[in-house]
Amino acid sequence: PKPRAVSMVLLLDDVFPWNGGLMGVPGSHKFYIHTVTEDGSNGVGEKNWEKSLGKQHYGTPNEQQLRFVFERSVSGTGIEYIGAGKKGSVLLFDSNLMHASHANMSPLSRNSVFMVYNSVQNALKEPVKGYGRPLYLAERDSNWIKPIQQCYI
């Protein structure tokens, strides 16, 4: 699919910068940064979804890519905290926004639910060489989604 989706984070705990609040680089969604592993494989064949919550290896930009994005940051400061808030808060952002969380440096938990929404016109394709996230993480069949005929709002 094209890099065109929206990410949603539902905070299940109060989140602060010191317990690992989400950081982002303002304006970075305007620059597509293609990331690969040292061997150029993009992690194909690896179960990255099982490992990435502890430490992200694939999809991490190199120093030159980071410099490029930082120099073009909307704020001029590079990284800003974008995901701190009270329990129950929802954060929406362009999925291409360069974002990350650092380690939780407190005894406070920072649980959240992270979802990505993609247009049915931009549906996921079958993964390369059969490798990809399992269906419970990345459904590829959008035929069951039906448009609402009438707005009830």
Buried (B, 14 or more C-beta within 10 A) or exposed (E): EEEEBBBBBBBBBBBBBEBBBBBBBBBBBEEEBEEEBEEEEBBBEBEBEEEBEEEEEBBBBEEEBBEBBBEBBEEEEBBEBBBBBEEEBEBEBBBBBBBEBEEBEEEEEBEBEEEEEBEEEEBBEEEEEEEBBEEEEEBEEEEEEEEEEEEEE
